[in-house]
Amino acid sequence: MREMPPVDRLVITLPPPVTDGGYGVLLRNLAAVMSVAPERAVFVSSTRVFEGWGPGRIVTEDTEPYPLSDRARMLLDGEDRARELFDAITLRPAGIYGPGRGRLIAAVRNGRAVDRLRLTNRIHEVDLVRTIEKLLLSADPPSLLHAVDGHCVRQGDVVDHIAARLGVGSPPGTHSDAASGRHLDGTKLKRFLGSLDYPTYSSGYDAVLQPGAR
């Protein structure tokens, strides 16, 4: 196994592995090829680790994770392994959107039904990159941070806005009568990062959908 050249900053963005051993094997292998431990490491996880909490709960960094799926449990395990091996900061982004991430835009354009009552939280990729950079360089970063703009809304509001910008009809709902999702608080991110470039879904999608945007 070849050693990696020394690095002083490390960002781990590995998706949940499908192989046996999960993150434990991958991160131990990564640690084994590093000639020296990095001065700072950030493990990019996901707010999916809170999937068990319903819409009545406002989730902050102090909220206990509530994973239900295997993927969420693996993410939580990855956080633990990254802390043990690299003393890594845990960063949990909400729904990442921006140029090249057009799943919801495509759904609106094609008139696909969406869960309009679902509470959604997001972070524009520009603000996510800014967050990672500051976590790597800050003299006193938090050990855990949620990358979320704090502007929690129903998914119906988001698709209505996108539809208006595209000049098409808003997609129908999935006929679900029950609200779902959860409200993620973004106070700690704003305190750490300062102002966001895209503090709301409307400002972010307006930038994505403007003429000439990729």
N, C-alpha and C positions, 0 to 999 in steps of 0.2 A: 504494500500500500504506500503510495507516494505521499510525502509530506506537502502540505500547502505552504506557500511563502507566508511569512508573518503578516498579520493584519491587526490593526488596532481597533477597528469598528466592524461589527458583523450584524447583518440583517438576515433573519431566517424567515423565508416566505414559503416554505414547503407546504403543499396541500396535505390533508390527511392521507397517509399512505395506505395502499390496499394490501401490502405485504404483511406477513406475520411479524409480530413484534412492534408494529406501529411506529410511533415517533421514537420510542426508546432505542431501537436498532439504528435508525437513521441518524439521530443526534449523537449517539455514542460513536458511530463511524466518523461523523464529522469532527468530533472532538479528538479522535485518535489521529487524524491526519493534520491537525493543527500543531505547528511546532511550538507555538506559545499561545496562551489564552488571550483572547482579545480584551482590550480595556473596557469595551462597552459592547453589549449585544442586545438586540431587539428581536423578540419572537412575535411575529404577526399571526395572531389567532383570529377570532371572530366573535361577534356578539351572539352567534348561534349557541354558545354555551348557556344562554338564558332561555332557550326555546320552551322550557316548561312553564315559564311565568306567563300569565295571561294579561289582557289589556287593562286590568285594574291595578297593575303594579308599575310604579315608576322605578326603573332600574338605574342604579348608579354604580360606581366602582366599589361601593361597600356591600352591594347586593350579592348574596350567595349564588353561584352558578347553579343552574337547574337543567342539566342536559337530559334529553330523552332518547335521541338517536345515537347510533354507533359513531357517526361522524362527529357529533358534538362531544361525546365522551372522549374520542381520540384527540380532539383539539384541546380539551382540558388536560389530558395526560401530557400532551406536547408542551403545554405551558409549564407543568411541573418538571418535566425532564429538562427543558431549556433553563429553568432556574437552577436546577441541581448542577448541570454541567457547565453553564456559562454565566450564571448569576444574571440571566437575561431579564430585561424589562419586558412585560407583557403588554402588547398593544392589540386591542380588540376593535377592528373596524365594523361598522354597520354596513348596509348595502352600498357598495362602491359604484359610482357612476361617473360618466365623463366621456370624452371622445373615444370611440372604439368599443364602448360598452352600451350597446343600443338595444338590449333585449326588450325593455319596456317600450321604447319608441317603436320597435318593430311590431309589438303586440297592438299598439294603438293604430299604427298605419294599416295593419291587416284586420283590424276589427275583432281581435280575439277577446273573448270574455276574460275578465280579471276579477279578483276578489276585492270589490270596491270598499268593503267595510274594514279590511285589514289595516291595522296601524303599521305604518312603515317609518323607518329611520334610515338615514343615508349620510354619506360623506363623499364629497367630490374628490376625484383622484388627485387634483392639485393640492387640496388641503391635507389629504392623507400623506402625500410625499413631503409636504412642509413639516408635518408632525413627526414623521420618521427622522427627517434630517435634524430637527431640534432635539429629539430624544437622544440622538447619537452624539450631539455636540454640547448639550446643556451641561453646566457644571453640577446641577442638582436636579436630575430628572425624577419624575415619579416612577415607582416600581410597577405601577399598573395604570393604564389609561385607556379610555374608550374613545375611538375615533368616530364621532357622531356629531352632526351639526346641531343637534338638540331641537330641530324643527320637526317634531313628530306629527304626522298627518295621516288621514285615511288615504289608502291607495287610490280611491276614486278621485280625490282632489288632484293627485299627481297626474293621472291619465287625462282628466278634464283639461288641465293646463297644457299638456303636451298636444292633445287633440286641437285645442284652439290655436296653438302655434303652427301646427301642420295644416290647419284648415280642413280637418276631417271630422266626422262624427265621433263622439266619445264612445269607447267600447262598452258593451253591456256588462252587467255583473254576472257572477257565477251563481246567483240565486241563493247565496248563503245568508241566513238570517242572523247568524251569530258573529259578533265582532271577534277578531283574533289579533295576534301580534302583541307587541308590548311597547311601552313608552320609555325610550332611552334618554336619560338626562345628559346634556352636553356641557354642563357647567365647568367641569374640571378641565376639559379640553380648551375651552375658551379662556380660562384663567391661565393655562400653560402657554397656549399658542398666541393669545391675543385675538384680534379680529380674523375671521375666516374670509378667504377670497370669495367663497360661495356659501353664505350663511343659511340659505334656504334652497329648497328644490327648484323654486321658480327661477331664481337667479342662475342656478347651475344649468338647468335645462335650456334656459334662454340662450346661454353662451354656447351650448352644444348645438342648438338648432339654428343659430344665426347663419346667414348665407356665407359660404366659404369655410365654415367650421368642418373639421374632419370627424 
